Amino acid sequence: MVDDVLRLKLALLGSAFRGARRLARTGLVAVLIAVFTGAVLDAAQSFRPEDDGHRAGLIVITSILALALAICPLTSGLGSALEPRRFAPFPIAPGRLAATLALAGAVGVQGLLTIVLVIALGVAWAGTPFEGAAVGGGLVGGVAIVLTGQFLVAIAAQLAVAPTTARTVALFARGVVGLCLAAAITTALVVERGRDDARVDEVAAFLSSSPLGLPWAVAGSEPPALTARMLGAIALVGVLALGWRLLVGRLLEAPERQRWVPRSRGLGVFDLVPATQGGVIAARSILYWTRDPRYRLAILALPVAPALMMIALAIAGVPGQYLWLIPIPVLALFLGWFSHNDVAYDHTAVWLHVAAHVRGASDRWGRAVPPLLLGVPLVVLLAPLFAVWSGIEGIEPALLGTSLGLLLTGIGVSSVASAAAPYPAPRPGAGPFDQPPLTAATAGWSQGLSLLAIIVLMSPTLHTAWRGATGEPELLPAAAIAGAATGVVMLALGVLIGGRVFRRRAPELLDLVLRS
């Protein structure tokens, strides 16, 4: 059976060379593989084992690349993947199928790039006492990459039933891989500069104790730590292998996703809101935010930007106490700003608002409910935790007030922007990146100006909070009050002004969405 599955995998890979479009895409992938191989091997040859900064940088870079390679199988979509559920009709033992699919998973782009990474790790430590440990740790890490990739593909194929969702998963995976490559390049440049070794050491120490970095931190460790990390990496592979075996068995027993279909009772979320124009619009907006793939991808991507920002700034040498002050304000900023084009996302549903003579303020308040329901609890719960982790005394109220101010101000500005300067958006059912043609300039202006307006309106609060965090603690209470007050005022003004603009521009808005 193993040879049959491997032949099937080779046939799937061979299909990439059929047709002009596929051949061009394959050529581009081949060029990217060649560039990746050359860059990784060149970096490995320039590695200096005696330099502590280079050692720490090697751990960080290999860990980041391992994450990118683990996600790599999702970037090509889920249609041609060798998913376990496709073998459910055949009488194959789960253990045998799990081993076969894991072996087949190593054949392809992911396996090739993983081999390159392992070879590069061996080249980096060549001629040192850690050469054998580097190869051993790299092989264990390579197996972990392949198993993790199989896990992700199987789970994504089970969850992403609709074609639109599958396409969204692939696009999101490509974005994460691109961000990982950017982080790896940034780390390499910082290490080569050699002025922020302490910060790189901190990141490397954290990764060395995590499942992501264990295999890549084996080489260069003292004998006790080397043994512990190697055993930890082997245990990680064992857990992944056992989990993969159990997952394959489960998917063979229930190849189709089981859906619980509740009895229809009432109107769902519409029963929970007031029977007013704003309440109905709020309920519909909540359904959009929870079910529409265009919204869901953005919500899933929201935590990625603050996390990557923290990593980049940590590598660049920003003190750790200030790094913990970044995620919550950034998250609040983008969450409030996200709805700056929500009218265009409604598409033809806007005509209901126009025909029913919905009050502009009711429309704006209803659309503001989802980001408020999501953002306010997140900020209130997480801001005190991140403030404590920062170690700056008395920063909790300022971080909370500033984050709430950014969230509320963002919603207020978005309430005006979505009525005053909307731009064509993907239609319902389309992927989040399927933008209509000839919208780049309009979208860029609308996005840039609305985001800039939020920052400008909050700039006094941000300046006060920064001064309080960096040496003038007496300003922290003022920053907290200013942030919350600015947010409340801007939200109220944004809803009122946006409501007026919406009613005056209702025909133009309807024409815009019908043409997009």
C-alpha positions in Angstrom: 0.0 0.0 0.0 2.9 2.3 0.7 4.1 2.3 -2.9 0.5 2.9 -4.1 0.2 6.0 -1.9 3.6 7.3 -2.9 2.8 6.8 -6.6 -0.5 8.8 -6.0 1.5 11.6 -4.3 4.0 11.7 -7.2 1.1 11.8 -9.6 -0.4 14.8 -7.7 3.0 16.5 -7.9 3.3 15.7 -11.6 0.0 17.4 -12.3 1.6 20.7 -11.5 3.5 20.5 -14.8 0.3 20.1 -17.0 -1.1 23.2 -18.5 0.5 26.5 -19.2 -0.9 28.2 -16.1 0.1 25.4 -13.7 3.5 25.2 -15.4 4.1 28.9 -14.8 3.0 28.6 -11.2 5.4 25.6 -10.8 8.2 27.6 -12.3 7.6 30.4 -9.8 7.6 27.9 -6.9 10.8 26.4 -8.2 12.5 29.8 -8.3 11.4 30.5 -4.7 12.7 27.2 -3.6 16.1 27.9 -5.2 16.2 31.3 -3.6 15.3 29.9 -0.2 17.9 27.1 -0.6 20.6 29.5 -1.6 19.9 32.0 1.2 19.7 29.4 3.9 22.9 27.6 2.9 24.7 30.9 2.5 23.6 32.0 6.0 24.7 28.7 7.4 28.2 29.1 5.9 28.5 32.5 7.5 27.6 31.2 10.9 30.3 31.6 13.6 29.9 29.0 16.4 32.1 30.9 18.8 29.8 34.0 18.7 27.0 33.8 21.3 24.9 36.1 19.2 25.1 33.9 16.2 24.2 30.9 18.3 21.1 32.6 19.6 20.2 33.9 16.2 20.5 30.4 14.7 17.9 29.1 17.2 15.5 31.9 16.5 15.8 31.7 12.7 15.5 27.9 12.5 12.5 28.0 14.9 10.7 30.6 12.7 11.5 28.7 9.5 10.3 25.5 11.1 6.9 27.2 11.9 6.7 28.4 8.3 7.5 24.9 6.9 4.9 23.3 9.2 2.2 25.7 7.8 3.5 25.3 4.2 1.2 22.5 3.1 -1.9 24.7 3.7 -0.7 27.3 1.2 -1.5 25.1 -1.8 -5.1 24.6 -0.8 -6.9 21.5 0.4 -8.3 20.0 -2.8 -5.3 17.8 -3.7 -4.2 16.9 -0.2 -3.9 13.2 0.8 -6.4 13.5 3.6 -7.2 10.5 5.8 -10.9 10.7 5.2 -10.4 10.1 1.5 -9.3 6.5 2.4 -12.3 5.7 4.6 -13.9 3.5 1.9 -10.9 1.2 1.9 -10.1 -1.5 4.5 -6.8 -0.1 5.7 -5.6 -0.3 9.3 -5.4 3.2 10.9 -1.9 2.7 12.1 -0.6 1.6 8.7 -2.5 4.5 7.0 -1.1 7.0 9.4 2.5 5.9 8.8 2.0 5.8 5.1 0.5 9.3 4.9 3.2 10.7 7.1 5.8 9.2 4.8 3.9 10.6 1.7 3.8 14.0 3.4 7.6 14.2 3.4 7.5 13.9 -0.4 6.9 17.4 -1.8 7.9 21.0 -1.3 7.6 20.8 2.4 9.9 17.8 2.6 12.4 19.3 0.3 12.6 22.5 2.2 12.8 20.7 5.5 15.8 18.7 4.2 17.4 22.0 3.1 16.9 23.3 6.7 18.4 20.2 8.3 21.4 20.3 5.9 21.9 24.0 6.7 21.9 23.3 10.4 24.5 20.6 9.9 26.6 23.0 7.7 26.4 25.6 10.4 27.8 23.3 13.1 30.2 21.4 10.8 33.7 21.0 12.2 32.6 21.5 15.8 31.9 19.0 18.6 28.2 19.7 18.1 28.0 18.5 14.5 26.4 15.2 15.4 23.9 16.8 17.8 22.9 19.3 15.2 22.2 16.6 12.6 20.3 14.5 15.2 18.2 17.5 16.4 17.6 18.6 12.9 16.3 15.2 11.8 14.0 15.0 14.8 12.8 18.6 14.1 12.2 17.6 10.4 10.0 14.7 11.5 8.1 17.1 13.8 7.6 19.6 10.9 6.1 16.9 8.6 3.8 15.5 11.3 2.6 19.0 12.2 1.9 19.7 8.6 -0.2 16.5 8.3 -2.1 17.5 11.4 -2.9 21.0 10.1 -4.0 19.7 6.7 -6.2 17.0 8.1 -7.9 19.3 10.6 -8.3 22.1 8.1 -9.8 19.8 5.5 -12.3 18.6 8.1 -13.3 22.1 9.1 -13.1 23.9 5.8 -16.0 22.3 4.1 -17.1 25.1 1.8 -14.7 26.1 -1.1 -14.7 29.7 0.1 -13.5 28.6 3.5 -10.8 26.4 2.0 -9.6 29.3 -0.1 -9.5 31.5 2.9 -7.4 29.0 4.9 -4.9 28.9 2.0 -4.6 32.7 1.8 -4.3 33.0 5.5 -1.5 30.4 5.6 0.4 32.2 2.8 0.2 35.4 4.8 1.6 33.7 7.9 4.4 32.1 5.9 5.3 35.4 4.4 5.4 37.0 7.9 7.6 34.2 9.2 10.1 34.7 6.4 10.1 38.5 7.1 10.8 37.8 10.8 13.6 35.4 9.9 15.3 37.9 7.6 14.9 40.6 10.2 16.6 38.4 12.8 19.4 37.6 10.5 20.1 41.3 9.9 20.0 42.1 13.6 22.4 39.2 14.4 24.7 40.4 11.7 24.7 43.9 13.1 25.7 42.4 16.5 24.4 45.2 18.7 21.3 43.5 20.2 22.7 40.2 21.2 21.1 40.4 24.7 17.6 40.7 23.2 18.2 37.9 20.7 19.5 35.8 23.6 16.2 36.3 25.5 14.1 35.3 22.5 16.4 32.2 21.9 16.1 31.2 25.6 12.4 31.3 25.4 12.2 29.3 22.1 14.7 26.8 23.5 12.2 25.9 26.2 9.3 25.7 23.9 8.2 22.8 21.6 8.9 25.0 18.6 12.6 25.5 19.3 13.6 22.3 21.2 15.1 20.4 18.3 17.0 23.4 16.9 18.5 24.3 20.3 20.1 20.9 20.9 23.4 21.8 19.3 25.5 24.3 21.3 24.0 23.3 24.6 25.9 22.0 27.6 25.8 18.2 28.0 22.9 18.1 30.6 20.8 20.6 28.6 21.7 18.9 25.3 20.5 15.6 26.6 17.3 17.1 28.1 16.5 19.0 24.9 17.1 16.0 22.7 14.9 13.8 24.9 12.3 16.6 24.9 12.3 16.8 21.1 12.0 13.0 20.8 9.1 13.1 23.2 7.5 15.8 21.1 7.7 13.7 18.0 6.3 10.8 20.0 3.3 12.8 21.1 2.8 14.1 17.5 3.0 10.6 16.1 0.5 9.2 18.7 -1.9 12.2 18.1 -1.6 11.6 14.3 -2.5 8.0 14.7 -5.5 8.8 16.9 -6.6 11.5 14.5 -6.4 9.2 11.5 -8.4 6.6 13.3 -11.1 9.1 14.2 -11.3 10.4 10.7 -11.7 6.9 9.3 -14.5 6.2 11.6 -16.3 9.5 10.9 -15.0 10.8 7.6 -17.7 13.5 7.3 -17.9 16.4 9.7 -20.7 15.7 12.2 -23.0 18.6 12.5 -25.4 19.1 15.3 -28.6 20.6 13.8 -30.7 22.2 16.5 -34.4 22.5 16.4 -35.6 25.8 15.0 -36.8 27.8 17.9 -37.4 31.5 17.5 -35.2 33.8 15.5 -31.9 33.2 17.1 -29.9 36.3 17.9 -32.8 38.5 16.7 -34.7 37.4 19.8 -32.0 38.8 22.0 -32.0 42.4 20.7 -34.5 45.1 21.1 -37.2 45.3 18.4 -35.9 48.5 17.0 -34.0 49.5 13.9 -30.7 49.6 15.7 -31.4 46.3 17.4 -32.2 44.5 14.1 -29.1 46.0 12.4 -27.0 44.9 15.4 -28.3 41.4 15.2 -27.6 41.2 11.4 -24.1 42.7 12.0 -23.3 40.0 14.6 -24.3 37.3 12.2 -22.0 38.8 9.6 -19.1 38.9 12.0 -19.6 35.3 13.1 -20.5 33.6 9.8 -19.1 35.6 6.9 -15.6 34.4 5.8 -14.7 38.0 4.9 -15.1 39.0 8.5 -13.8 35.8 10.1 -10.4 35.9 8.4 -9.8 39.5 9.6 -10.8 38.5 13.1 -8.5 35.5 13.1 -5.7 37.7 11.8 -6.1 40.4 14.4 -3.8 38.8 17.0 -1.1 38.1 14.4 0.0 41.7 13.9 0.6 42.5 17.6 2.5 39.2 18.1 4.8 39.7 15.1 5.3 43.3 16.1 6.4 42.2 19.6 8.8 39.7 18.1 10.3 42.2 15.6 10.7 44.9 18.3 12.2 42.4 20.7 14.8 41.4 18.2 15.4 45.1 17.5 16.3 45.7 21.1 13.2 47.3 22.6 13.1 46.7 26.4 10.8 43.9 27.5 8.8 46.1 29.8 7.6 48.2 26.9 6.9 45.3 24.6 4.0 44.2 26.9 2.4 47.6 26.4 2.0 47.1 22.6 -0.4 44.2 21.9 -3.6 45.5 23.5 -3.6 49.0 22.1 -2.7 47.7 18.6 -5.4 45.1 18.8 -7.9 47.7 19.9 -6.8 50.1 17.1 -7.3 47.5 14.3 -10.5 46.1 15.8 -12.1 49.6 15.9 -10.8 50.5 12.5 -11.8 47.2 10.8 -15.4 48.4 10.2 -14.4 51.4 8.2 -15.9 49.9 5.0 -18.8 47.8 6.4 -21.4 49.5 4.2 -19.7 48.2 1.1 -19.5 44.7 2.7 -23.3 44.6 2.9 -23.5 44.8 -0.9 -27.1 44.8 -2.1 -28.5 44.5 1.4 -28.0 48.2 1.8 -31.1 48.8 -0.3 -33.2 47.5 2.7 -31.8 50.4 4.8 -32.5 52.9 2.1 -36.0 51.7 1.3 -37.0 51.4 4.9 -35.8 54.9 5.7 -33.7 53.7 8.6 -32.4 56.5 10.8 -28.7 57.1 10.2 -27.9 57.0 13.9 -29.7 53.6 14.2 -27.7 52.2 11.3 -24.4 53.4 12.8 -25.2 52.2 16.3 -26.2 48.8 15.0 -23.0 48.3 13.1 -21.0 49.4 16.1 -22.3 46.6 18.3 -20.1 43.7 17.1 -16.7 45.4 17.6 -18.0 46.7 21.0 -19.1 43.3 22.1 -15.8 41.8 21.0 -13.4 44.6 21.9 -14.5 45.9 25.2 -14.3 42.5 27.1 -11.0 41.7 25.5 -9.5 45.1 26.5 -10.9 45.0 30.0 -9.7 41.4 30.6 -6.3 41.5 28.9 -5.1 45.1 29.6 -4.5 44.5 33.4 -2.7 41.2 32.6 -0.3 42.8 30.1 0.2 45.8 32.4 1.3 43.4 35.2 3.6 41.5 32.9 5.2 44.8 31.9 6.4 45.4 35.4 5.8 49.2 35.2 4.1 50.3 38.4 0.8 52.1 38.0 0.5 51.5 34.3 -2.8 49.5 34.5 -5.3 52.4 34.3 -3.3 54.1 31.5 -3.1 51.0 29.4 -6.8 50.2 29.9 -7.9 53.8 29.2 -5.7 54.2 26.1 -6.8 50.8 24.7 -10.5 51.6 25.2 -9.9 55.1 23.7 -8.3 53.6 20.6 -11.2 51.0 20.3 -14.0 53.6 20.7 -12.3 56.2 18.6 -11.7 53.7 15.9 -15.4 52.7 15.8 -16.4 56.4 15.8 -14.1 57.2 12.9 -15.2 54.0 11.0 -18.8 55.1 11.4 -18.1 58.2 9.5 -15.6 56.7 7.0 -17.9 53.8 6.0 -20.6 56.3 5.0 -18.4 59.1 3.6 -15.6 57.2 1.8 -16.5 53.5 1.1 -14.9 51.6 -1.6 -15.9 48.4 -3.5 -15.4 45.3 -1.4 -15.5 41.5 -2.0 -19.1 40.3 -2.6 -20.8 38.0 -0.1 -19.5 34.5 -0.5 -16.2 35.6 -2.1 -12.8 35.3 -0.5 -11.6 38.2 1.7 -8.8 39.0 -0.8 -11.0 38.9 -3.9 -11.0 42.6 -4.4 -13.0 44.2 -7.3 -10.8 45.7 -10.0 -9.7 49.3 -10.1 -10.1 49.8 -6.3 -6.5 50.0 -5.2 -6.2 53.9 -5.1 -9.6 54.5 -3.6 -9.1 51.8 -1.0 -5.6 53.0 -0.1 -6.8 56.6 0.5 -9.8 55.5 2.6 -7.8 53.0 4.7 -4.9 55.4 5.2 -6.9 58.5 6.1 -9.3 56.7 8.4 -6.4 55.0 10.3 -4.4 58.3 10.4 -7.5 60.0 11.8 -7.8 57.6 14.7 -4.1 58.0 15.6 -4.3 61.8 15.3 -7.4 62.0 17.5 -5.7 59.8 20.1 -2.3 61.4 19.8 -2.6 63.5 23.0 -3.5 60.5 25.0 -0.8 58.4 23.4 1.8 61.0 24.1 0.7 61.4 27.7 0.7 57.7 28.3 4.2 57.3 26.7 5.6 60.0 29.0 4.0 58.4 32.0 5.4 55.0 31.1 8.9 56.3 30.5 9.6 58.4 33.6 6.7 60.6 34.6 4.3 58.3 36.4 2.2 61.2 37.7 0.8 61.5 34.1 -0.6 57.9 34.0 -4.0 58.7 35.6 -4.4 61.6 33.2 -3.7 59.3 30.3 -6.3 56.9 31.5 -9.0 59.5 31.9 -8.1 61.2 28.6 -8.2 57.9 26.7 -11.5 56.8 28.0 -13.1 60.3 27.6 -11.7 60.7 24.1 -13.1 57.3 23.1 -16.6 58.0 24.4 -16.8 61.5 22.8 -15.4 60.3 19.4 -17.8 57.3 19.4 -20.8 59.5 20.0 -19.7 62.1 17.5 -18.9 59.5 14.9 -22.3 57.8 15.2 -24.1 61.1 14.9 -22.0 62.5 12.1 -21.9 59.1 10.3 -25.6 58.8 10.6 -26.2 62.2 8.9 -23.8 61.3 6.2 -25.4 57.9 5.7 -28.9 59.4 5.2 -27.6 62.1 2.8 -25.5 59.7 0.7 -27.8 56.8 0.8 -28.5 56.8 -3.0 -24.8 57.1 -3.8 -24.0 54.3 -1.4 -26.5 52.1 -3.0 -25.1 52.9 -6.5 -21.6 52.1 -5.3 -22.5 48.6 -3.9 -24.5 47.8 -7.0 -21.5 48.6 -9.3 -18.9 46.7 -7.3 
